[in-house]
Amino acid sequence: MAREELTRLTGNGNGTCGEDDCPNVYRTASGSIVVQGDVSDAFTPPQGEGLVEIPENVLQEAVRALGW
């Protein structure tokens, strides 16, 4: 899946992080959520899964964008 196929729910692409490297939350065409953030080593997830860490304000922004 290409990034262009996702709806970006957070961040505006301006500022110090540029277009691609900020923690962000995206929505897929099927309605699922994709999170971009720093890799976390809080625990070892099951094979095929990964952990990312994002600031709380990024998640709050995504919830507002979704109208939840």
Distance bins in CASP14 RR format, pairs under 12 A and 6 or more apart:
PFRMAT RR
TARGET T0000
AUTHOR 0000-0000-0000
RMODE 2
METHOD distances of the structure
MODEL  1
1 26 0 0 0 0 1 0 0 0 0 0 0
1 27 0 0 0 0 0 1 0 0 0 0 0
1 28 1 0 0 1 0 0 0 0 0 0 0
1 29 0 0 0 0 1 0 0 0 0 0 0
1 30 0 0 0 0 0 1 0 0 0 0 0
1 32 0 0 0 0 0 1 0 0 0 0 0
1 34 0 0 0 0 1 0 0 0 0 0 0
2 26 0 0 0 0 0 1 0 0 0 0 0
2 28 0 0 0 0 0 1 0 0 0 0 0
2 29 0 0 0 0 0 1 0 0 0 0 0
2 34 0 0 0 0 0 1 0 0 0 0 0
3 19 0 0 0 0 1 0 0 0 0 0 0
3 20 1 0 0 1 0 0 0 0 0 0 0
3 24 0 0 0 0 1 0 0 0 0 0 0
3 26 1 0 0 1 0 0 0 0 0 0 0
3 28 0 0 0 0 0 1 0 0 0 0 0
3 34 0 0 0 0 1 0 0 0 0 0 0
3 36 0 0 0 0 1 0 0 0 0 0 0
4 19 0 0 0 0 0 1 0 0 0 0 0
4 20 0 0 0 0 0 1 0 0 0 0 0
4 26 0 0 0 0 0 1 0 0 0 0 0
4 29 0 0 0 0 0 1 0 0 0 0 0
5 26 0 0 0 0 1 0 0 0 0 0 0
5 27 0 0 0 0 0 1 0 0 0 0 0
5 28 1 0 0 1 0 0 0 0 0 0 0
5 29 1 0 0 1 0 0 0 0 0 0 0
5 30 0 0 0 0 0 1 0 0 0 0 0
5 31 0 0 0 0 0 1 0 0 0 0 0
5 34 0 0 0 0 0 1 0 0 0 0 0
6 24 0 0 0 0 1 0 0 0 0 0 0
6 25 0 0 0 0 1 0 0 0 0 0 0
6 26 1 1 0 0 0 0 0 0 0 0 0
6 27 1 0 0 1 0 0 0 0 0 0 0
6 28 1 0 0 1 0 0 0 0 0 0 0
6 29 0 0 0 0 1 0 0 0 0 0 0
6 30 0 0 0 0 0 1 0 0 0 0 0
6 31 0 0 0 0 0 1 0 0 0 0 0
6 32 0 0 0 0 1 0 0 0 0 0 0
6 33 0 0 0 0 1 0 0 0 0 0 0
6 34 1 0 0 1 0 0 0 0 0 0 0
6 35 0 0 0 0 0 1 0 0 0 0 0
6 36 0 0 0 0 1 0 0 0 0 0 0
7 24 0 0 0 0 0 1 0 0 0 0 0
7 25 0 0 0 0 1 0 0 0 0 0 0
7 26 1 0 0 1 0 0 0 0 0 0 0
7 27 1 0 1 0 0 0 0 0 0 0 0
7 28 1 0 0 1 0 0 0 0 0 0 0
7 29 0 0 0 0 1 0 0 0 0 0 0
7 30 0 0 0 0 0 1 0 0 0 0 0
7 31 0 0 0 0 1 0 0 0 0 0 0
7 32 0 0 0 0 0 1 0 0 0 0 0
7 33 0 0 0 0 0 1 0 0 0 0 0
7 34 0 0 0 0 1 0 0 0 0 0 0
7 62 0 0 0 0 0 1 0 0 0 0 0
7 65 0 0 0 0 1 0 0 0 0 0 0
7 66 0 0 0 0 1 0 0 0 0 0 0
8 19 0 0 0 0 0 1 0 0 0 0 0
8 20 0 0 0 0 0 1 0 0 0 0 0
8 22 0 0 0 0 1 0 0 0 0 0 0
8 23 0 0 0 0 0 1 0 0 0 0 0
8 24 1 0 0 1 0 0 0 0 0 0 0
8 25 1 0 0 1 0 0 0 0 0 0 0
8 26 1 0 1 0 0 0 0 0 0 0 0
8 27 0 0 0 0 1 0 0 0 0 0 0
8 28 0 0 0 0 0 1 0 0 0 0 0
8 33 0 0 0 0 0 1 0 0 0 0 0
8 34 0 0 0 0 1 0 0 0 0 0 0
8 35 0 0 0 0 0 1 0 0 0 0 0
8 36 0 0 0 0 1 0 0 0 0 0 0
8 58 0 0 0 0 0 1 0 0 0 0 0
8 61 0 0 0 0 0 1 0 0 0 0 0
8 62 0 0 0 0 1 0 0 0 0 0 0
8 65 0 0 0 0 1 0 0 0 0 0 0
9 23 0 0 0 0 0 1 0 0 0 0 0
9 24 1 0 0 1 0 0 0 0 0 0 0
9 25 1 0 1 0 0 0 0 0 0 0 0
9 26 1 0 0 1 0 0 0 0 0 0 0
9 27 1 0 1 0 0 0 0 0 0 0 0
9 28 0 0 0 0 0 1 0 0 0 0 0
9 31 0 0 0 0 0 1 0 0 0 0 0
9 33 0 0 0 0 1 0 0 0 0 0 0
9 34 0 0 0 0 1 0 0 0 0 0 0
9 35 0 0 0 0 1 0 0 0 0 0 0
9 36 0 0 0 0 0 1 0 0 0 0 0
9 54 0 0 0 0 0 1 0 0 0 0 0
9 58 0 0 0 0 1 0 0 0 0 0 0
9 59 0 0 0 0 1 0 0 0 0 0 0
9 60 0 0 0 0 0 1 0 0 0 0 0
9 61 1 0 0 1 0 0 0 0 0 0 0
9 62 1 0 1 0 0 0 0 0 0 0 0
9 63 0 0 0 0 1 0 0 0 0 0 0
9 64 0 0 0 0 1 0 0 0 0 0 0
9 65 1 0 1 0 0 0 0 0 0 0 0
9 66 1 0 0 1 0 0 0 0 0 0 0
9 67 0 0 0 0 0 1 0 0 0 0 0
9 68 0 0 0 0 0 1 0 0 0 0 0
10 17 0 0 0 0 0 1 0 0 0 0 0
10 22 1 0 0 1 0 0 0 0 0 0 0
10 23 1 0 0 1 0 0 0 0 0 0 0
10 24 1 0 1 0 0 0 0 0 0 0 0
10 25 1 0 1 0 0 0 0 0 0 0 0
10 26 0 0 0 0 1 0 0 0 0 0 0
10 27 0 0 0 0 0 1 0 0 0 0 0
10 33 0 0 0 0 0 1 0 0 0 0 0
10 34 0 0 0 0 0 1 0 0 0 0 0
10 35 0 0 0 0 1 0 0 0 0 0 0
10 36 0 0 0 0 1 0 0 0 0 0 0
10 37 0 0 0 0 0 1 0 0 0 0 0
10 54 0 0 0 0 1 0 0 0 0 0 0
10 55 0 0 0 0 1 0 0 0 0 0 0
10 56 0 0 0 0 0 1 0 0 0 0 0
10 57 0 0 0 0 1 0 0 0 0 0 0
10 58 1 0 1 0 0 0 0 0 0 0 0
10 59 0 0 0 0 1 0 0 0 0 0 0
10 60 0 0 0 0 1 0 0 0 0 0 0
10 61 1 0 1 0 0 0 0 0 0 0 0
10 62 1 0 1 0 0 0 0 0 0 0 0
10 63 0 0 0 0 1 0 0 0 0 0 0
10 64 0 0 0 0 1 0 0 0 0 0 0
10 65 1 0 0 1 0 0 0 0 0 0 0
10 66 0 0 0 0 0 1 0 0 0 0 0
11 17 0 0 0 0 1 0 0 0 0 0 0
11 18 0 0 0 0 1 0 0 0 0 0 0
11 19 0 0 0 0 0 1 0 0 0 0 0
11 20 0 0 0 0 0 1 0 0 0 0 0
11 21 0 0 0 0 0 1 0 0 0 0 0
11 22 1 0 0 1 0 0 0 0 0 0 0
11 23 0 0 0 0 1 0 0 0 0 0 0
11 24 1 0 0 1 0 0 0 0 0 0 0
11 25 0 0 0 0 1 0 0 0 0 0 0
11 26 0 0 0 0 0 1 0 0 0 0 0
11 36 0 0 0 0 0 1 0 0 0 0 0
11 54 0 0 0 0 0 1 0 0 0 0 0
11 55 0 0 0 0 0 1 0 0 0 0 0
11 57 0 0 0 0 0 1 0 0 0 0 0
11 58 1 0 0 1 0 0 0 0 0 0 0
11 61 1 0 0 1 0 0 0 0 0 0 0
11 62 0 0 0 0 1 0 0 0 0 0 0
11 64 0 0 0 0 0 1 0 0 0 0 0
11 65 0 0 0 0 1 0 0 0 0 0 0
12 18 0 0 0 0 1 0 0 0 0 0 0
12 19 0 0 0 0 1 0 0 0 0 0 0
12 22 0 0 0 0 1 0 0 0 0 0 0
12 24 0 0 0 0 0 1 0 0 0 0 0
12 61 0 0 0 0 0 1 0 0 0 0 0
12 65 0 0 0 0 0 1 0 0 0 0 0
13 19 1 0 1 0 0 0 0 0 0 0 0
13 20 0 0 0 0 1 0 0 0 0 0 0
13 21 0 0 0 0 1 0 0 0 0 0 0
13 22 1 0 0 1 0 0 0 0 0 0 0
13 24 0 0 0 0 1 0 0 0 0 0 0
14 22 0 0 0 0 1 0 0 0 0 0 0
15 21 0 0 0 0 0 1 0 0 0 0 0
15 22 0 0 0 0 1 0 0 0 0 0 0
16 22 0 0 0 0 1 0 0 0 0 0 0
17 23 0 0 0 0 1 0 0 0 0 0 0
17 24 0 0 0 0 1 0 0 0 0 0 0
17 36 0 0 0 0 0 1 0 0 0 0 0
17 37 0 0 0 0 0 1 0 0 0 0 0
17 38 0 0 0 0 0 1 0 0 0 0 0
17 55 0 0 0 0 0 1 0 0 0 0 0
17 58 0 0 0 0 0 1 0 0 0 0 0
18 24 0 0 0 0 0 1 0 0 0 0 0
19 36 0 0 0 0 0 1 0 0 0 0 0
20 26 0 0 0 0 0 1 0 0 0 0 0
20 36 0 0 0 0 1 0 0 0 0 0 0
20 37 0 0 0 0 0 1 0 0 0 0 0
21 36 0 0 0 0 1 0 0 0 0 0 0
21 37 0 0 0 0 1 0 0 0 0 0 0
21 38 0 0 0 0 0 1 0 0 0 0 0
22 35 0 0 0 0 0 1 0 0 0 0 0
22 36 1 0 0 1 0 0 0 0 0 0 0
22 37 0 0 0 0 1 0 0 0 0 0 0
22 38 0 0 0 0 0 1 0 0 0 0 0
22 54 0 0 0 0 1 0 0 0 0 0 0
22 55 0 0 0 0 1 0 0 0 0 0 0
22 57 0 0 0 0 0 1 0 0 0 0 0
22 58 0 0 0 0 1 0 0 0 0 0 0
22 61 0 0 0 0 0 1 0 0 0 0 0
23 34 0 0 0 0 0 1 0 0 0 0 0
23 35 1 0 0 1 0 0 0 0 0 0 0
23 36 1 0 0 1 0 0 0 0 0 0 0
23 37 1 0 1 0 0 0 0 0 0 0 0
23 38 1 0 0 1 0 0 0 0 0 0 0
23 39 0 0 0 0 0 1 0 0 0 0 0
23 40 0 0 0 0 0 1 0 0 0 0 0
23 52 1 0 0 1 0 0 0 0 0 0 0
23 53 1 0 0 1 0 0 0 0 0 0 0
23 54 1 0 1 0 0 0 0 0 0 0 0
23 55 1 0 0 1 0 0 0 0 0 0 0
23 56 0 0 0 0 0 1 0 0 0 0 0
23 57 0 0 0 0 1 0 0 0 0 0 0
23 58 1 0 1 0 0 0 0 0 0 0 0
23 59 0 0 0 0 1 0 0 0 0 0 0
23 61 0 0 0 0 0 1 0 0 0 0 0
23 62 0 0 0 0 0 1 0 0 0 0 0
24 33 0 0 0 0 0 1 0 0 0 0 0
24 34 0 0 0 0 1 0 0 0 0 0 0
24 35 1 0 0 1 0 0 0 0 0 0 0
24 36 1 0 1 0 0 0 0 0 0 0 0
24 37 1 0 0 1 0 0 0 0 0 0 0
24 38 0 0 0 0 0 1 0 0 0 0 0
24 52 0 0 0 0 0 1 0 0 0 0 0
24 54 1 0 0 1 0 0 0 0 0 0 0
24 55 0 0 0 0 0 1 0 0 0 0 0
24 57 0 0 0 0 0 1 0 0 0 0 0
24 58 1 0 0 1 0 0 0 0 0 0 0
24 59 0 0 0 0 0 1 0 0 0 0 0
24 61 0 0 0 0 1 0 0 0 0 0 0
24 62 0 0 0 0 1 0 0 0 0 0 0
24 65 0 0 0 0 0 1 0 0 0 0 0
25 32 0 0 0 0 0 1 0 0 0 0 0
25 33 1 0 0 1 0 0 0 0 0 0 0
25 34 1 0 0 1 0 0 0 0 0 0 0
25 35 1 0 1 0 0 0 0 0 0 0 0
25 36 1 0 0 1 0 0 0 0 0 0 0
25 37 0 0 0 0 1 0 0 0 0 0 0
25 52 0 0 0 0 0 1 0 0 0 0 0
25 54 1 0 0 1 0 0 0 0 0 0 0
25 55 0 0 0 0 0 1 0 0 0 0 0
25 56 0 0 0 0 0 1 0 0 0 0 0
25 57 0 0 0 0 0 1 0 0 0 0 0
25 58 1 0 0 1 0 0 0 0 0 0 0
25 59 1 0 0 1 0 0 0 0 0 0 0
25 60 0 0 0 0 0 1 0 0 0 0 0
25 61 1 0 0 1 0 0 0 0 0 0 0
25 62 1 1 0 0 0 0 0 0 0 0 0
25 63 0 0 0 0 1 0 0 0 0 0 0
25 64 0 0 0 0 0 1 0 0 0 0 0
25 65 0 0 0 0 1 0 0 0 0 0 0
25 66 0 0 0 0 1 0 0 0 0 0 0
25 68 0 0 0 0 0 1 0 0 0 0 0
26 32 0 0 0 0 1 0 0 0 0 0 0
26 33 1 0 0 1 0 0 0 0 0 0 0
26 34 1 0 1 0 0 0 0 0 0 0 0
26 35 1 0 0 1 0 0 0 0 0 0 0
26 36 1 0 0 1 0 0 0 0 0 0 0
26 37 0 0 0 0 0 1 0 0 0 0 0
26 54 0 0 0 0 0 1 0 0 0 0 0
26 58 0 0 0 0 0 1 0 0 0 0 0
26 62 0 0 0 0 1 0 0 0 0 0 0
26 65 0 0 0 0 0 1 0 0 0 0 0
26 66 0 0 0 0 0 1 0 0 0 0 0
27 33 1 0 0 1 0 0 0 0 0 0 0
27 34 1 0 0 1 0 0 0 0 0 0 0
27 35 0 0 0 0 0 1 0 0 0 0 0
27 62 0 0 0 0 1 0 0 0 0 0 0
27 63 0 0 0 0 0 1 0 0 0 0 0
27 65 0 0 0 0 1 0 0 0 0 0 0
27 66 1 0 0 1 0 0 0 0 0 0 0
27 67 0 0 0 0 0 1 0 0 0 0 0
27 68 0 0 0 0 0 1 0 0 0 0 0
28 34 1 0 0 1 0 0 0 0 0 0 0
28 35 0 0 0 0 0 1 0 0 0 0 0
31 66 0 0 0 0 1 0 0 0 0 0 0
33 52 0 0 0 0 0 1 0 0 0 0 0
33 54 0 0 0 0 0 1 0 0 0 0 0
33 58 0 0 0 0 0 1 0 0 0 0 0
33 59 0 0 0 0 1 0 0 0 0 0 0
33 62 1 0 0 1 0 0 0 0 0 0 0
33 63 0 0 0 0 0 1 0 0 0 0 0
33 65 0 0 0 0 0 1 0 0 0 0 0
33 66 0 0 0 0 1 0 0 0 0 0 0
33 68 0 0 0 0 0 1 0 0 0 0 0
34 52 0 0 0 0 1 0 0 0 0 0 0
34 54 0 0 0 0 0 1 0 0 0 0 0
34 62 0 0 0 0 0 1 0 0 0 0 0
35 50 0 0 0 0 0 1 0 0 0 0 0
35 51 0 0 0 0 1 0 0 0 0 0 0
35 52 1 0 1 0 0 0 0 0 0 0 0
35 53 0 0 0 0 1 0 0 0 0 0 0
35 54 1 0 1 0 0 0 0 0 0 0 0
35 55 0 0 0 0 0 1 0 0 0 0 0
35 58 0 0 0 0 1 0 0 0 0 0 0
35 59 0 0 0 0 1 0 0 0 0 0 0
35 62 0 0 0 0 1 0 0 0 0 0 0
36 52 1 0 0 1 0 0 0 0 0 0 0
36 53 0 0 0 0 0 1 0 0 0 0 0
36 54 1 0 0 1 0 0 0 0 0 0 0
36 55 0 0 0 0 0 1 0 0 0 0 0
36 58 0 0 0 0 1 0 0 0 0 0 0
36 62 0 0 0 0 0 1 0 0 0 0 0
37 50 0 0 0 0 0 1 0 0 0 0 0
37 51 0 0 0 0 1 0 0 0 0 0 0
37 52 1 0 1 0 0 0 0 0 0 0 0
37 53 1 0 0 1 0 0 0 0 0 0 0
37 54 1 0 1 0 0 0 0 0 0 0 0
37 55 0 0 0 0 1 0 0 0 0 0 0
37 58 0 0 0 0 1 0 0 0 0 0 0
37 59 0 0 0 0 0 1 0 0 0 0 0
38 50 0 0 0 0 0 1 0 0 0 0 0
38 51 0 0 0 0 1 0 0 0 0 0 0
38 52 1 0 0 1 0 0 0 0 0 0 0
38 53 1 0 1 0 0 0 0 0 0 0 0
38 54 1 0 0 1 0 0 0 0 0 0 0
38 55 0 0 0 0 1 0 0 0 0 0 0
38 58 0 0 0 0 0 1 0 0 0 0 0
39 45 0 0 0 0 0 1 0 0 0 0 0
39 50 1 0 0 1 0 0 0 0 0 0 0
39 51 1 0 0 1 0 0 0 0 0 0 0
39 52 1 0 0 1 0 0 0 0 0 0 0
39 53 1 0 0 1 0 0 0 0 0 0 0
39 54 0 0 0 0 0 1 0 0 0 0 0
40 49 0 0 0 0 0 1 0 0 0 0 0
40 50 0 0 0 0 1 0 0 0 0 0 0
40 51 1 0 1 0 0 0 0 0 0 0 0
40 52 1 0 0 1 0 0 0 0 0 0 0
40 53 1 0 1 0 0 0 0 0 0 0 0
40 54 0 0 0 0 1 0 0 0 0 0 0
41 50 0 0 0 0 0 1 0 0 0 0 0
41 51 1 0 0 1 0 0 0 0 0 0 0
41 52 0 0 0 0 0 1 0 0 0 0 0
41 53 0 0 0 0 1 0 0 0 0 0 0
42 50 0 0 0 0 0 1 0 0 0 0 0
42 51 1 0 1 0 0 0 0 0 0 0 0
42 52 0 0 0 0 0 1 0 0 0 0 0
42 53 1 0 0 1 0 0 0 0 0 0 0
43 49 0 0 0 0 0 1 0 0 0 0 0
43 50 0 0 0 0 0 1 0 0 0 0 0
43 51 1 0 0 1 0 0 0 0 0 0 0
44 50 0 0 0 0 1 0 0 0 0 0 0
44 51 0 0 0 0 1 0 0 0 0 0 0
45 51 1 0 1 0 0 0 0 0 0 0 0
45 52 0 0 0 0 0 1 0 0 0 0 0
52 58 0 0 0 0 0 1 0 0 0 0 0
52 59 0 0 0 0 0 1 0 0 0 0 0
53 59 0 0 0 0 0 1 0 0 0 0 0
54 60 0 0 0 0 0 1 0 0 0 0 0
54 61 0 0 0 0 0 1 0 0 0 0 0
54 62 0 0 0 0 1 0 0 0 0 0 0
55 61 0 0 0 0 1 0 0 0 0 0 0
55 62 0 0 0 0 0 1 0 0 0 0 0
56 62 0 0 0 0 0 1 0 0 0 0 0
56 63 0 0 0 0 0 1 0 0 0 0 0
57 63 0 0 0 0 0 1 0 0 0 0 0
57 64 0 0 0 0 0 1 0 0 0 0 0
58 64 0 0 0 0 0 1 0 0 0 0 0
58 65 0 0 0 0 0 1 0 0 0 0 0
59 65 0 0 0 0 0 1 0 0 0 0 0
59 66 0 0 0 0 0 1 0 0 0 0 0
59 68 0 0 0 0 0 1 0 0 0 0 0
60 66 0 0 0 0 0 1 0 0 0 0 0
60 67 0 0 0 0 0 1 0 0 0 0 0
60 68 0 0 0 0 0 1 0 0 0 0 0
61 67 0 0 0 0 0 1 0 0 0 0 0
61 68 0 0 0 0 0 1 0 0 0 0 0
62 68 0 0 0 0 1 0 0 0 0 0 0
END
